[in-house]
């Protein structure tokens, strides 16, 4: 993804040979090469900064999703408990109603 933005590899930097002038290396050639290296390092730092920001955002999103999942699990558990209680209450009400009907209709038949 970032390969196109980086000009030099560590191996290219290591193997770079400067031509020697009568007074030493050609300063202009060395300066140009160092400018390329500096540009690469600036790109590396920009990439690292961008990735760190993306990582922090993703971690925040993960934490938010984990909290949502915990809340959803709790809501499901509450719904199950409420549903079980409601079923028990409905069955109990039907039993009582049945007993009352037997009492009421049983007395009417006598």
GIQUI-V108303 format. One record per residue. N is the residue number from 1. PHI is phi in radians with two decimals (999 if undefined). Layout:
BEGIN
n=N phi=PHI
n=N phi=PHI
END
This chain:
BEGIN
n=1 phi=999
n=2 phi=-1.77
n=3 phi=-1.05
n=4 phi=-1.23
n=5 phi=-1.53
n=6 phi=-1.70
n=7 phi=-1.46
n=8 phi=-1.96
n=9 phi=-1.76
n=10 phi=-1.00
n=11 phi=-1.15
n=12 phi=-1.12
n=13 phi=-1.13
n=14 phi=-1.11
n=15 phi=-1.57
n=16 phi=-1.14
n=17 phi=-1.99
n=18 phi=-1.64
n=19 phi=-1.28
n=20 phi=-1.66
n=21 phi=-1.58
n=22 phi=-1.14
n=23 phi=-1.82
n=24 phi=2.21
n=25 phi=-1.19
n=26 phi=-1.28
n=27 phi=-1.04
n=28 phi=-1.11
n=29 phi=-1.13
n=30 phi=-1.13
n=31 phi=-1.08
n=32 phi=-1.11
n=33 phi=-1.12
n=34 phi=-1.15
n=35 phi=-1.08
n=36 phi=-1.12
n=37 phi=-1.08
n=38 phi=-1.07
n=39 phi=-1.06
n=40 phi=-1.09
n=41 phi=-1.12
n=42 phi=-1.10
n=43 phi=-1.11
n=44 phi=-1.01
n=45 phi=-1.13
n=46 phi=-1.13
n=47 phi=-1.12
n=48 phi=-1.06
n=49 phi=-1.07
n=50 phi=-1.08
n=51 phi=-1.18
n=52 phi=-1.13
n=53 phi=-1.13
n=54 phi=-1.10
n=55 phi=-1.09
n=56 phi=-1.09
n=57 phi=-1.13
n=58 phi=-1.15
n=59 phi=-1.13
n=60 phi=-1.09
n=61 phi=-1.13
n=62 phi=-1.07
n=63 phi=-1.08
n=64 phi=-1.13
n=65 phi=-1.17
n=66 phi=-1.12
n=67 phi=-1.14
n=68 phi=-1.07
n=69 phi=-1.12
n=70 phi=-1.05
n=71 phi=-1.10
n=72 phi=-1.13
n=73 phi=-1.09
n=74 phi=-1.14
n=75 phi=-1.13
n=76 phi=-1.12
n=77 phi=-1.11
n=78 phi=-1.10
n=79 phi=-1.11
n=80 phi=-1.10
n=81 phi=-1.08
n=82 phi=-1.12
n=83 phi=-1.13
n=84 phi=-1.07
n=85 phi=-1.12
n=86 phi=-1.13
n=87 phi=-1.13
n=88 phi=-1.08
n=89 phi=-1.10
n=90 phi=-1.15
n=91 phi=-1.11
n=92 phi=-1.07
n=93 phi=-1.13
n=94 phi=-1.12
n=95 phi=-1.10
n=96 phi=-1.11
n=97 phi=-1.09
n=98 phi=-1.08
n=99 phi=-1.11
n=100 phi=-1.12
n=101 phi=-1.10
n=102 phi=-1.07
n=103 phi=-1.15
n=104 phi=-1.17
n=105 phi=-1.29
n=106 phi=-1.17
n=107 phi=-1.27
n=108 phi=-1.16
n=109 phi=-1.26
n=110 phi=-1.44
END
